[in-house]
Amino acid sequence: MWKLASSGVRAHRGAFAGTAVVLAVASAVLAVTGVLFESGLRLQSGGDPESGGLLVSLASSYAGTLIVVVVMVVAATVSLALRSRRREFALLRAVGATPAQLRRAVTLEVGVVSLVSAPLGAVAGLFGARLLDPVLVRSEMVAPDFTSALSPLPVLIAVALIAVTAIPVGRLGAREAARTAPTAALQQSAVEDRQVGVARRVIALVLTLGGVAMAFSSLWIPGPMGAATASLSAFMLVGAAALAGPVLVGWIFDRLARVGPSTGHPAAMLAVRNVRGFSRRLTTVVVPLALVVAAATVQTSVNRALVTGMQQELTAAISADLVVTPAQGATPDLPAQVAAVPGAASTVPLALVPAEVRGEDEGVVTWEATGLRVVPGDTRALDPDVVEGTLADIDAPDTVAVSTDTAWQAGAGLGETVTLRLGEDVVDATVVAVFTRGLGVAGFITGPATAEAHGLPVVADTVLVDLTPGADRADVVAEIAALGATATDVETYVSTSTQSGGTGNEVGNALLMLLLAVVAVGAASTLAMTTVARRDELALLHRTGTTRRQLMAMTTVEAAVTGLTAAVVGTVAVVPAVIGASAGILDGPPVVDLPSYGVVSAAVVVFALVATALAARRTPPGATAVVASQGGRAAPPTRGGPSARPVSVRREGARPSVVHRASSSVAWRRTWCGAALRVGGGCSASRRAVTPPSGAAAPTRGSVRAGEDVAAPRRRATGPAARG
């Protein structure tokens, strides 16, 4: 069995090489995520709970999307590599291989490729994770001297996840081939079956309904958590399209083929027929490309929705005339200095103190880093939109006000307690108010008495200023600037603070690029494997009269159809997620990152065209030559131009021969008939004699007929073409 598996890997090293690259890249990104998670845990245990909590939260939120994408990409790549070998599996069954032997051989093949490529990629990701250290430092998530923790644990987890994804997919592919009768498998290797099983239809329907329901989960899960949950619906809908793709593609292109079955450009007609007949092949290629559109669009659009929601809430919460921030760093005497400026009627200092919130994850106690916004309870310059309780009660020690999304996550409502770690003290703080503008203001608000009671210094980092009637704004701003601070209006402050908060987006963008790298490599691998696996099909078309230029035109049209279909599928999958995420965050219409969406959609189409063209050009010219009768002469050229070039090929055991290739119209007529019959279509010219062009030698018993295998032995040619 090992010999059979190893020979299979060697014989199909091209397909397995593409699969190995996908597995290596996926395991590398998984290892990077594991390094971030482990580094966060070590920071928490080493005395830096704030930075450690940020890294753990970052890795945890990213890991969910990454695992879904890795599973889908790896499954698509492995299943495509096995689907191209259905004829081989059928022949093995025909010569006596049992289904169990076939499953074991495929399991060994996939296991060998996984256990060789995944560790290599994971080790590269382990050491490459330190390239993110400067990005984390610039985003102020960690200290300047931070260095990622390296250990074998992320490598082991990445390899295990890749193995438990790839090997079961390989066994499922082998199980389908083993259950199919050899004769039926041989037939399906030429013409695919567009029908899918009942279980697959049911799962696709469940994923569709679940994806739509998850898209609007932000209506009952508030805040960023609801937006993150809604974004996962796009991947569920792409998965549903992957399961039901053969039926949908066949249904769409059946109707497209009926629009003009005998009109139009031959390349376009052949491409439509091929897509219609090989809908499973198209679906396998479309899924990774659709994931590129879905992943990039949903991530960038949800991030833009969060920033927009933060701006809306912060603008609505601040009612002051000016917002003062220190130019270098917060100083304890800044509020008093600003209050002494002529024209300043009142000042409200705002501070932020570090804290940790106690939680439980499957019975394990966890502490998540957060910040407490310190606000005087009697202020009117900051309105967080309290819906329960009153903000004036936070002046009492050990009291907090919580946002609605924080209350939902912590499970603490009005009058209940939430456990906080303030410095060295663990405090059960009482919830005295619940407010809605947590995205713009903070998750927790407390008064100065709570922070001071536990030894936390309260240093204002922002001062809200109301001006006296008739005061000159420009003079006040100049006086504050002389103190070493910056005074701006509310709109400018909101825009600046949200954009500076976007320095953390540099980390998110870096992780998004890693995610897209996994999907892009998977898409490139599937496109290359699909096109290379069609060499015999392209060679047959060429032998029946199709020129290389016409073949390239046909594959280009198919690639364009593939890219456009992927863009449409990705768009349809993203729309519910974007609408749902925006509905739970914004006060207005949904927000879509149109520049990113346009660039990614166009890149998917171009990517499909380029990858297919590069793979199609590798078709060996020798395999696409036209063979004619033995010992003849070249027939006179026709007036058709370049399409009437003679081609000479030597066949084993025969003398060299030369035939005249039919004109372009006749060649495409033969090609159309051959392709239409292979994909189950009709052909009005399939049984008619083809009249050669003027001056060409008529086909005889020794001539090559449309669709004939040139490698098959035939009797010695006779007739005018052979006698020359």
Protein Blocks (a to p, Z undefined) as FASTA:
>chain_A
ZZmmmmmmmmmmmmmmmmmmmmmmmmmmmmmmmmmmmmmmmmmmnopaklmmmmmmmmmm
mmmmmmmmmmmmmmmmmmmmmmmmmmmmmmmmmnopafklmmmmmmmmmmmmmmmmmmmm
mmmmmmmmmmmmmmmmmnopacfkbccdddfklmmmmmmmmmmmmmmmmmmmmmmmmmpc
fklmmmmmmpccfbdcfklmmmmmmmmmmmmmmmmmmmmmgcjklmmmmmmmmmmmmmmm
mmmmmmmmmmmmmmmmmmmmmgcjfklmmmmmmmmmmmmlmmmmmmmmmmmmmmmmmmmm
mmmmmmmmmmmmmmmmpmcfbdcddfkbccfklmmmmmmpghiabdcdddddddddddde
ehiacddddddddddfkbckbcghiaehjfklmmpghiacddfklmmmnopaehiacddd
ehjaccddddfbdcfklmlmomcdcdfklmmmnopacddfbdcddddehiafklmmmmmm
mnopacddfklmmmmmmmmmmmmmmmmmmmmmmmmmmmmmmmmmmmmmmmmmmmmmmmmm
mmnopafklmmmmmmmmmmmmmmmmmmmmmmmmmmmmmmmmmmmmgcdddddfklmmmmm
mmmmmmmmmmmmmmmmmpcfklmcccddehiacddddfkbjmlcccddddehiacddddd
ddfklmmmmmmmmmmmmnopacfklmcccdddehiacddfkbccehiafkbccdddedjk
lnZZ
